[in-house]
Amino acid sequence: MNLLPGGFAVIGTKRLRGRYGRLAIASVACALVGTACAPTGTEPHACGSVGPVEPPATEVAPPAGPLRANGSGRFVLTAEGKPFFWLGDTAWVMVNKASRADVDRYLLDRSAKMFNVVQILVGRDTGDVRYWSKVDHLVEGAAALGMYVAMVPCWHCLEDPAGCWECGKDPQGIDEAAIGAYGRFLGSRYGDDSVVWLLGGDGGQDGLSAAEHDRYTLLAESIASVAGGQEEVFIGFQPSGAMSSSAWFHTDAWLDFNTLQSSHTINMPNYDLIAEDYGKTPVKPTHEGESIYEGIAERFWESVDNARGSAWDARKGAYWGVFAGGFGHTYGAEGVWDWTLGREVGQPNCCSNQPHPWYAAIAFPGSSQMQYLRRLIESRPFLVRIPDQSVVTSGAGWGDSRVQATRGSDGSYALIYISDGHAITVAMTTIVCGNVHAWWFDPRTGVATSIGTFANTGTRTFTPPSSGPGTDWVLVLDDATRNYLAPGQGVGTVTPPSTPTADAALGAIDPQLG
């Protein structure tokens, strides 16, 4: 057993102990998520024929290795080579404020809703045994539920030590030796199969100097140096608002994927940022890592009395970003990201004039609805998916009415997200073989309804079942010869999950103690 300064044991690559026994918790998690642990489906090979699908990574089992980019550089795979749709949730300061019991409650809730990544912030003195033991508990619990932890080692500290949030670093300066030691500490302790690294933390607010760039590189390389090397880690960078990590690090060897933050503005066109990343070389996966949070005051830096982000706003950001070429999406909720305690309710904070406690905010409707996006994407062969706005020939819209389209490069399917349910006209020739089976998919419920079968010639106008604010729809076009299951099927049920942990928490937690 190796020891680090402060008396820490370097724990092995599998740390599933105690209450998180691997087999027992995996069985419980399968029941919670409502999926079979080995889903099946079909994948097209040629016109009029089908073959076995590569099952998406929906099994609830501890991660067996680091995530990695696929051969095209557009998507992410598990260590076993299975497609991985990143569905993240934001709980930045949970580990700094939550009890272990509340961490458990949160993880079970998010696992039941098919989230597979939790984004958190860490950072304390490496000798703080109690603190890092709680981080261990979170990482172990997430892994036992088949979830990855996207860990921010410190928030903005390598650019502005005086403004460093929750890191406990010396505000008088930045010691490169300390950066290296901290990176090696993290890499030794969490150079694990289930940890993804997100450097930055609203990084690059004022751009990055060469020295700041080098500090982040030092941190990344220090983590990798004791975690098995660059091939054994998956590292990104979480930037400030309206930015992408590609602005500074796209060609750096240590950056495995890009993350963008469209920031907390309703109808922010994250699809433009995704498209910019999508066009860069070398090709790297990209995704929205911080869209407007459900319940947060939009543009809160101007006023906490501004309109709050709704579940609809959260869905728009998710579908726009993924359909524009993102390999996944991260959701966030006011009250969860900052882990608002019961005793803090009624006290306006940085981002809300009426903050919700975390145990109420985990039950926001958008958190249950995010799984339907994952189910939809995983119900079609998504390693051939490409963005393509030319599918929509009329009615592309803007703002609340934005329409975003993606399709299979093999011509076997197309998905068109209509933000407000207005009529659109599409190119039926997008589907290259046989007739077109059309469906309506409801992002609010995950329910798919067959429209009918049509010729794959010319154009056709489709009018969603309802329209207006909050009534978004996805038009799904399939090659009828493929016999795909209904959109969203094949990866579990479409019944909205109950959230007993959230509901129970409302009555079980003393609001004064949080």
C-alpha positions as CSV (number, residue, x, y, z in Angstrom):
1,M,0.0,0.0,0.0
2,N,1.5,3.3,-1.1
3,L,1.1,6.4,1.0
4,L,0.8,10.0,0.0
5,P,1.7,13.1,2.1
6,G,-0.9,13.4,4.8
7,G,-1.0,9.7,5.3
8,F,-3.3,8.8,2.4
9,A,-3.5,5.3,1.1
10,V,-3.3,5.0,-2.7
11,I,-6.4,3.0,-3.3
12,G,-6.5,0.5,-6.2
13,T,-8.5,0.8,-9.4
14,K,-11.6,-0.9,-7.8
15,R,-12.9,0.7,-4.6
16,L,-16.3,-0.8,-4.4
17,R,-16.6,-1.6,-0.7
18,G,-19.0,-1.7,2.2
19,R,-22.6,-0.7,1.4
20,Y,-21.8,-0.4,-2.2
21,G,-21.2,-4.1,-2.9
22,R,-20.8,-4.4,-6.7
23,L,-23.3,-7.2,-7.5
24,A,-26.0,-6.2,-4.9
25,I,-26.1,-2.5,-5.9
26,A,-26.0,-3.3,-9.6
27,S,-29.1,-5.4,-9.2
28,V,-30.9,-2.7,-7.3
29,A,-29.9,-0.1,-9.8
30,C,-31.2,-2.2,-12.7
31,A,-34.6,-2.3,-11.0
32,L,-34.5,1.5,-10.3
33,V,-33.7,2.4,-13.9
34,G,-36.2,0.0,-15.3
35,T,-33.9,-1.5,-17.9
36,A,-32.6,-4.8,-18.7
37,C,-28.9,-5.1,-17.9
38,A,-28.1,-6.2,-21.4
39,P,-30.4,-4.3,-23.8
40,T,-30.7,-5.4,-27.4
41,G,-31.9,-3.9,-30.6
42,T,-31.2,-3.7,-34.3
43,E,-28.6,-1.9,-36.4
44,P,-29.0,-1.4,-40.2
45,H,-26.4,-2.9,-42.6
46,A,-28.0,-2.5,-46.1
47,C,-31.4,-1.6,-47.6
48,G,-34.0,-4.0,-46.4
49,S,-31.9,-5.9,-44.0
50,V,-31.1,-5.6,-40.3
51,G,-28.4,-7.0,-38.0
52,P,-27.6,-7.0,-34.4
53,V,-27.1,-3.6,-32.7
54,E,-24.1,-2.8,-30.6
55,P,-25.9,-2.3,-27.3
56,P,-25.6,1.2,-25.8
57,A,-23.8,1.5,-22.5
58,T,-27.0,1.3,-20.3
59,E,-25.9,-1.7,-18.2
60,V,-25.7,-0.8,-14.6
61,A,-22.3,-2.1,-13.7
62,P,-19.1,-0.4,-12.4
63,P,-17.1,1.1,-15.3
64,A,-14.4,-1.3,-16.5
65,G,-12.0,1.3,-17.8
66,P,-11.7,4.9,-19.0
67,L,-13.9,6.5,-21.5
68,R,-12.4,7.3,-24.9
69,A,-13.2,8.8,-28.3
70,N,-14.4,6.5,-31.0
71,G,-12.6,6.1,-34.4
72,S,-14.4,9.0,-36.0
73,G,-13.5,11.3,-33.1
74,R,-17.2,12.4,-32.9
75,F,-18.5,10.1,-30.1
76,V,-17.4,8.5,-26.9
77,L,-17.0,4.8,-26.1
78,T,-16.7,2.8,-22.9
79,A,-13.6,0.7,-22.3
80,E,-15.5,-2.2,-23.8
81,G,-16.1,-0.3,-27.0
82,K,-19.8,0.4,-26.5
83,P,-21.3,3.7,-27.5
84,F,-21.6,6.0,-24.5
85,F,-24.2,8.8,-24.5
86,W,-23.1,11.3,-21.8
87,L,-26.1,12.4,-19.8
88,G,-24.6,14.5,-17.0
89,D,-26.0,16.2,-14.0
90,T,-24.4,19.2,-12.2
91,A,-23.8,19.0,-8.4
92,W,-20.7,21.2,-8.2
93,V,-20.5,21.6,-4.4
94,M,-22.4,18.6,-3.2
95,V,-19.4,16.9,-1.7
96,N,-18.5,20.0,0.2
97,K,-22.0,20.4,1.8
98,A,-23.9,17.1,1.7
99,S,-23.9,14.3,4.2
100,R,-23.0,10.9,3.1
101,A,-26.7,9.8,3.4
102,D,-27.7,12.7,1.2
103,V,-25.1,11.8,-1.4
104,D,-26.5,8.3,-1.5
105,R,-30.1,9.7,-1.9
106,Y,-28.9,11.9,-4.8
107,L,-27.0,9.2,-6.6
108,L,-30.0,6.8,-6.5
109,D,-32.3,9.5,-7.8
110,R,-30.0,10.4,-10.7
111,S,-29.3,6.8,-11.6
112,A,-33.1,6.1,-11.7
113,K,-33.4,8.9,-14.2
114,M,-30.6,7.4,-16.4
115,F,-28.0,10.1,-15.7
116,N,-24.6,8.4,-16.1
117,V,-22.2,11.3,-15.2
118,V,-22.1,13.6,-12.1
119,Q,-20.2,16.8,-12.3
120,I,-18.6,17.9,-9.1
121,L,-16.0,20.3,-7.7
122,V,-13.3,19.1,-5.3
123,G,-10.4,20.8,-3.6
124,R,-9.2,20.9,0.0
125,D,-5.9,20.4,1.8
126,T,-4.7,17.0,0.8
127,G,-4.2,16.2,4.4
128,D,-7.9,16.6,5.2
129,V,-8.7,12.9,5.8
130,R,-12.4,13.4,6.5
131,Y,-13.0,15.5,3.4
132,W,-11.3,13.2,0.9
133,S,-13.0,10.2,2.5
134,K,-16.3,11.7,1.6
135,V,-15.1,12.2,-2.0
136,D,-14.1,8.5,-2.0
137,H,-17.7,7.7,-0.8
138,L,-19.1,9.7,-3.7
139,V,-16.8,8.2,-6.4
140,E,-17.5,4.6,-5.1
141,G,-21.2,5.1,-4.9
142,A,-21.4,6.5,-8.4
143,A,-19.3,3.7,-9.8
144,A,-21.4,1.1,-8.2
145,L,-24.4,2.5,-10.0
146,G,-22.6,2.6,-13.3
147,M,-22.0,6.3,-13.2
148,Y,-18.9,8.4,-13.9
149,V,-17.8,11.3,-11.8
150,A,-16.6,14.4,-13.8
151,M,-14.3,16.0,-11.3
152,V,-13.1,19.6,-11.4
153,P,-9.9,19.7,-9.4
154,C,-10.3,23.4,-8.4
155,W,-12.4,26.3,-9.6
156,H,-10.6,28.9,-11.6
157,C,-7.7,28.7,-9.3
158,L,-4.9,28.5,-11.8
159,E,-5.9,31.8,-13.3
160,D,-7.0,33.8,-10.2
161,P,-5.9,32.4,-6.9
162,A,-7.5,35.3,-5.0
163,G,-10.9,34.3,-6.6
164,C,-10.4,30.6,-6.0
165,W,-13.6,29.0,-5.0
166,E,-13.7,26.0,-2.6
167,C,-10.1,25.0,-3.3
168,G,-8.2,26.2,-0.2
169,K,-5.2,27.3,-2.2
170,D,-2.8,30.1,-1.2
171,P,-4.3,33.4,-2.5
172,Q,-0.9,35.0,-2.5
173,G,0.4,33.1,-5.6
174,I,0.5,30.0,-7.7
175,D,3.2,27.4,-6.9
176,E,3.9,25.2,-9.9
177,A,5.4,22.5,-7.7
178,A,2.2,22.5,-5.7
179,I,0.1,22.2,-8.9
180,G,2.2,19.1,-9.9
181,A,1.9,17.6,-6.4
182,Y,-1.9,18.2,-6.3
183,G,-2.3,16.6,-9.7
184,R,-0.3,13.5,-8.7
185,F,-2.3,13.3,-5.5
186,L,-5.6,13.3,-7.5
187,G,-4.3,10.9,-10.2
188,S,-3.1,8.5,-7.6
189,R,-6.3,8.5,-5.6
190,Y,-8.8,8.8,-8.4
191,G,-6.9,7.6,-11.5
192,D,-9.8,5.2,-11.6
193,D,-12.1,3.7,-14.2
194,S,-15.0,5.9,-13.2
195,V,-13.4,9.4,-13.0
196,V,-13.4,11.9,-15.9
197,W,-11.4,15.1,-15.4
198,L,-12.7,18.6,-16.1
199,L,-10.1,21.2,-15.6
200,G,-11.0,24.9,-15.5
201,G,-14.1,25.7,-13.6
202,D,-15.5,28.7,-15.5
203,G,-12.0,28.8,-17.0
204,G,-10.9,31.5,-19.4
205,Q,-13.2,34.3,-18.2
206,D,-10.7,36.8,-19.4
207,G,-8.9,34.7,-21.9
208,L,-5.9,32.6,-21.0
209,S,-2.3,33.7,-20.9
210,A,0.5,31.4,-22.0
211,A,1.4,30.9,-18.3
212,E,-2.1,30.0,-17.4
213,H,-2.3,27.6,-20.4
214,D,0.9,25.9,-19.1
215,R,-0.5,25.6,-15.6
216,Y,-3.5,23.7,-16.8
217,T,-1.2,21.5,-19.0
218,L,0.9,20.8,-15.9
219,L,-2.1,19.8,-13.9
220,A,-3.4,17.5,-16.7
221,E,-0.1,15.8,-17.2
222,S,0.5,15.4,-13.5
223,I,-2.8,13.6,-13.1
224,A,-2.1,11.3,-16.1
225,S,1.5,10.6,-15.0
226,V,0.4,8.5,-12.0
227,A,-2.9,7.2,-13.5
228,G,-1.4,5.0,-16.2
229,G,-0.6,7.6,-18.8
230,Q,-2.7,9.6,-21.2
231,E,-4.4,6.5,-22.6
232,E,-5.8,5.7,-19.2
233,V,-7.5,9.1,-18.5
234,F,-10.2,11.1,-20.1
235,I,-9.6,14.8,-19.7
236,G,-11.6,17.9,-20.7
237,F,-11.8,21.6,-19.7
238,Q,-14.9,23.4,-18.3
239,P,-14.9,27.0,-19.7
240,S,-16.7,30.1,-18.8
241,G,-19.9,31.2,-20.4
242,A,-20.4,31.4,-24.2
243,M,-17.1,29.6,-24.7
244,S,-15.6,26.2,-25.6
245,S,-12.5,24.5,-24.4
246,S,-11.4,24.4,-28.0
247,A,-10.6,28.1,-27.9
248,W,-7.4,27.3,-26.0
249,F,-6.7,23.6,-25.9
250,H,-8.1,22.0,-29.0
251,T,-4.7,20.9,-30.3
252,D,-3.3,19.9,-26.9
253,A,-2.6,16.2,-26.7
254,W,-4.0,16.0,-23.2
255,L,-7.5,17.3,-24.1
256,D,-9.6,14.3,-25.1
257,F,-12.9,16.1,-25.6
258,N,-14.3,19.6,-25.8
259,T,-16.8,21.1,-23.4
260,L,-18.7,24.3,-24.0
261,Q,-20.8,26.4,-21.7
262,S,-23.6,28.3,-23.5
263,S,-24.2,30.0,-20.1
264,H,-27.4,30.8,-18.2
265,T,-29.3,32.6,-20.9
266,I,-32.6,31.4,-22.2
267,N,-32.4,30.4,-25.9
268,M,-28.7,30.8,-26.1
269,P,-27.7,29.3,-29.5
270,N,-25.4,26.5,-28.2
271,Y,-25.8,24.9,-31.6
272,D,-23.5,27.5,-33.1
273,L,-20.8,26.7,-30.5
274,I,-21.2,23.0,-31.2
275,A,-21.0,23.6,-34.9
276,E,-17.8,25.6,-34.5
277,D,-16.2,22.7,-32.5
278,Y,-17.5,20.2,-35.0
279,G,-15.6,21.8,-37.8
280,K,-12.2,21.9,-36.1
281,T,-9.3,19.6,-36.8
282,P,-8.2,17.4,-35.3
283,V,-11.7,16.0,-34.8
284,K,-12.6,15.7,-31.1
285,P,-15.9,14.9,-29.4
286,T,-17.8,18.0,-28.2
287,H,-20.8,18.6,-26.0
288,E,-22.7,21.2,-23.9
289,G,-21.4,21.0,-20.4
290,E,-23.4,23.8,-18.8
291,S,-26.6,25.1,-20.3
292,I,-29.2,27.2,-18.5
293,Y,-30.2,25.5,-15.2
294,E,-33.8,24.7,-14.6
295,G,-35.1,27.1,-11.9
296,I,-32.1,29.5,-12.1
297,A,-32.6,33.2,-12.8
298,E,-31.5,33.7,-16.4
299,R,-28.6,36.2,-16.7
300,F,-28.5,36.3,-12.9
301,W,-25.4,38.4,-13.0
302,E,-27.7,41.2,-14.1
303,S,-30.6,40.5,-11.7
304,V,-31.7,37.5,-9.6
305,D,-35.3,38.7,-10.3
306,N,-35.1,37.7,-14.0
307,A,-37.2,34.9,-15.4
308,R,-36.3,31.5,-14.3
309,G,-35.2,28.7,-16.6
310,S,-37.9,26.2,-17.1
311,A,-37.9,22.5,-18.0
312,W,-38.7,23.5,-21.5
313,D,-35.6,25.8,-21.6
314,A,-33.5,22.9,-20.3
315,R,-34.9,20.6,-23.0
316,K,-34.3,23.1,-25.7
317,G,-30.6,23.4,-24.8
318,A,-30.3,19.6,-24.6
319,Y,-31.9,18.7,-27.9
320,W,-30.3,21.7,-29.8
321,G,-26.8,20.7,-28.6
322,V,-27.1,17.0,-29.2
323,F,-28.7,17.3,-32.6
324,A,-26.1,19.9,-33.6
325,G,-23.4,17.2,-33.1
326,G,-22.9,16.9,-29.4
327,F,-21.9,13.5,-28.0
328,G,-24.1,14.1,-25.0
329,H,-25.4,16.8,-22.6
330,T,-25.2,18.0,-19.0
331,Y,-28.3,19.2,-17.2
332,G,-28.4,21.4,-14.2
333,A,-30.9,22.6,-11.6
334,E,-30.9,25.6,-9.3
335,G,-30.6,24.3,-5.7
336,V,-28.7,21.2,-6.8
337,W,-25.7,22.7,-8.4
338,D,-24.9,24.7,-5.3
339,W,-26.5,22.2,-2.9
340,T,-28.9,24.7,-1.2
341,L,-29.6,23.5,2.3
342,G,-32.9,23.8,4.1
343,R,-31.6,26.6,6.4
344,E,-30.6,28.6,3.3
345,V,-34.0,28.7,1.8
346,G,-35.5,32.2,1.9
347,Q,-32.1,33.8,1.6
348,P,-31.5,35.2,-2.0
349,N,-28.2,34.0,-3.3
350,C,-26.0,34.7,-6.3
351,C,-28.4,33.2,-8.8
352,S,-31.9,33.2,-7.4
353,N,-34.2,35.4,-5.3
354,Q,-36.1,32.3,-4.1
355,P,-33.7,29.3,-3.9
356,H,-35.1,25.8,-3.7
357,P,-33.5,23.3,-1.3
358,W,-31.6,20.5,-3.0
359,Y,-34.1,17.9,-1.9
360,A,-36.9,19.7,-3.7
361,A,-34.8,20.7,-6.7
362,I,-33.8,17.1,-7.6
363,A,-37.5,16.5,-8.4
364,F,-37.7,19.3,-11.0
365,P,-39.6,17.9,-14.0
366,G,-36.7,18.5,-16.4
367,S,-34.5,16.1,-14.5
368,S,-36.9,13.2,-15.3
369,Q,-37.3,14.4,-18.9
370,M,-33.6,14.3,-19.8
371,Q,-33.7,10.5,-19.9
372,Y,-36.0,10.6,-22.9
373,L,-33.3,12.3,-25.0
374,R,-30.9,9.6,-24.1
375,R,-33.5,6.9,-24.8
376,L,-34.2,8.4,-28.2
377,I,-30.6,8.7,-29.3
378,E,-29.8,5.1,-28.1
379,S,-32.8,3.7,-29.9
380,R,-31.1,4.4,-33.2
381,P,-27.5,3.6,-34.3
382,F,-25.9,6.8,-33.1
383,L,-22.3,6.3,-34.1
384,V,-23.4,7.1,-37.6
385,R,-25.4,10.2,-36.5
386,I,-24.5,13.6,-38.1
387,P,-26.0,17.1,-37.9
388,D,-27.9,18.2,-41.0
389,Q,-30.1,21.2,-41.2
390,S,-30.8,20.6,-44.9
391,V,-33.3,17.9,-43.8
392,V,-35.7,20.9,-43.0
393,T,-36.7,22.7,-46.2
394,S,-39.1,25.1,-44.6
395,G,-39.9,26.3,-41.1
396,A,-36.4,26.2,-39.5
397,G,-37.3,28.9,-37.0
398,W,-35.3,30.9,-34.5
399,G,-35.2,31.4,-30.7
400,D,-38.2,29.7,-29.1
401,S,-39.1,28.3,-32.5
402,R,-35.7,26.9,-33.4
403,V,-35.7,23.6,-35.3
404,Q,-32.6,21.4,-35.1
405,A,-32.0,18.3,-37.3
406,T,-29.8,15.2,-37.1
407,R,-29.7,12.1,-39.2
408,G,-28.0,8.8,-39.8
409,S,-25.3,9.1,-42.4
410,D,-26.5,5.8,-43.7
411,G,-29.8,7.4,-44.6
412,S,-31.8,5.1,-42.3
413,Y,-33.2,7.7,-39.9
414,A,-33.6,11.4,-39.2
415,L,-34.6,13.2,-36.0
416,I,-35.9,16.8,-36.1
417,Y,-36.5,18.7,-32.9
418,I,-39.2,21.4,-33.1
419,S,-39.0,23.7,-30.1
420,D,-42.5,25.0,-30.2
421,G,-44.5,22.5,-32.2
422,H,-44.9,24.5,-35.4
423,A,-45.4,22.9,-38.8
424,I,-42.2,22.1,-40.8
425,T,-41.5,20.8,-44.3
426,V,-38.8,18.1,-44.6
427,A,-36.9,16.4,-47.5
428,M,-38.3,12.8,-47.6
429,T,-35.3,11.8,-49.7
430,T,-33.3,12.0,-46.5
431,I,-34.3,8.3,-46.1
432,V,-32.6,6.6,-48.9
433,C,-34.2,3.2,-49.0
434,G,-37.8,2.3,-49.3
435,N,-40.7,4.1,-47.6
436,V,-40.5,6.4,-44.7
437,H,-42.1,5.5,-41.3
438,A,-42.8,8.8,-39.5
439,W,-43.3,9.2,-35.8
440,W,-44.0,11.9,-33.2
441,F,-41.8,11.7,-30.1
442,D,-42.8,13.7,-27.1
443,P,-39.7,15.0,-25.1
444,R,-41.9,15.7,-22.1
445,T,-43.1,12.1,-21.7
446,G,-40.9,9.9,-23.9
447,V,-44.0,8.6,-25.7
448,A,-43.8,7.9,-29.5
449,T,-46.8,7.9,-31.7
450,S,-46.8,6.5,-35.3
451,I,-47.9,9.0,-38.0
452,G,-47.8,6.6,-40.9
453,T,-45.8,5.4,-43.8
454,F,-44.9,7.7,-46.8
455,A,-42.9,7.6,-50.0
456,N,-39.3,8.7,-49.8
457,T,-39.7,11.3,-52.6
458,G,-40.1,15.1,-52.7
459,T,-41.0,17.0,-49.5
460,R,-43.8,16.7,-47.0
461,T,-45.2,19.0,-44.4
462,F,-45.8,17.7,-40.9
463,T,-47.8,19.5,-38.2
464,P,-47.2,18.4,-34.6
465,P,-50.1,17.4,-32.3
466,S,-49.8,20.6,-30.4
467,S,-47.9,23.9,-30.5
468,G,-46.9,26.9,-28.5
469,P,-44.5,27.6,-25.6
470,G,-43.5,24.5,-23.8
471,T,-44.8,22.1,-26.4
472,D,-41.7,20.8,-28.2
473,W,-41.8,17.7,-30.4
474,V,-39.4,15.5,-32.3
475,L,-40.3,14.3,-35.8
476,V,-38.7,10.9,-36.4
477,L,-38.3,9.6,-39.9
478,D,-37.2,5.9,-40.3
479,D,-36.5,3.7,-43.2
480,A,-39.5,1.4,-43.0
481,T,-37.5,-1.6,-44.1
482,R,-35.4,-1.4,-41.0
483,N,-38.2,-2.3,-38.7
484,Y,-36.8,-0.1,-35.9
485,L,-38.6,-0.2,-32.6
486,A,-40.6,2.9,-31.7
487,P,-38.4,5.9,-30.9
488,G,-37.0,5.7,-27.4
489,Q,-37.8,1.9,-27.1
490,G,-35.3,-0.9,-26.7
491,V,-33.4,0.8,-23.8
492,G,-36.0,0.4,-21.0
493,T,-39.6,1.6,-20.6
494,V,-40.9,5.0,-21.3
495,T,-42.9,5.3,-18.1
496,P,-41.7,8.4,-16.2
497,P,-39.8,7.1,-13.2
498,S,-41.1,7.8,-9.7
499,T,-38.7,9.7,-7.5
500,P,-39.3,8.3,-4.1
501,T,-36.0,9.5,-2.8
502,A,-36.9,13.1,-3.7
503,D,-40.4,12.9,-2.4
504,A,-39.3,11.2,0.8
505,A,-36.6,13.8,1.4
506,L,-39.2,16.6,1.5
507,G,-40.6,15.1,4.7
508,A,-37.6,13.3,6.0
509,I,-35.1,16.1,6.2
510,D,-35.3,18.8,8.9
511,P,-35.5,22.0,6.8
512,Q,-33.4,23.8,9.4
513,L,-30.6,21.3,9.0
514,G,-30.8,20.7,5.3
